[in-house]
Each structure stands twice: as structure tokens, then as C-alpha cells.
């Protein structure tokens, strides 16, 4: 955990900082986990969706790289 970001969220009016950091640490870790889990779930959904059209994507990518190679040769 990267605790150097936590002090900016502490406030002296809320009490001692050493009481606030143990609360902010798990909040920071859980939000990071939720964001990372969301990325993983999205990647899993995209993998199944893109798996159906992978041949077409490969052909489009080959055309793009071929066009870039031709452009590079002519420059």
C-alpha cells in the first residue's frame, strides 16, 4: 500500500492523525481492489466479445501495419 497519499486526506479537526490513518488505509486498499476487479471483469467480457471477431481484427491490423510499412518505404 502506498501510504504517502493518505496524509492529504487527514484533517486536524477530525482528531489525531494516528486515528485517521488506520481508517484511511483499508478504505484506500478496498477502493483500489474494486477498481482493479472492475478492470479484470471488463477485460474478461471484452475477451469473450472480441474472441468472436478476432480473425477480422487480425486482418484489419495486418492492413494497418501494411499501410504503415508502405508509407515508411516511400518517405
C-alpha positions, 0 to 999 in steps of 0.5 A: 500500500502506498501510504504517502497519499493518505496524509492529504486526506487527514484533517486536524479537526477530525482528531489525531492523525494516528486515528485517521490513518488506520481508517484511511488505509483499508478504505484506500486498499478496498477502493483500489481492489474494486477498481482493479476487479472492475478492470479484470471483469471488463477485460474478461467480457471484452475477451469473450466479445472480441474472441468472436471477431478476432480473425477480422481484427487480425486482418484489419491490423495486418492492413494497418501495419501494411499501410504503415510499412508502405508509407515508411518505404516511400518517405 
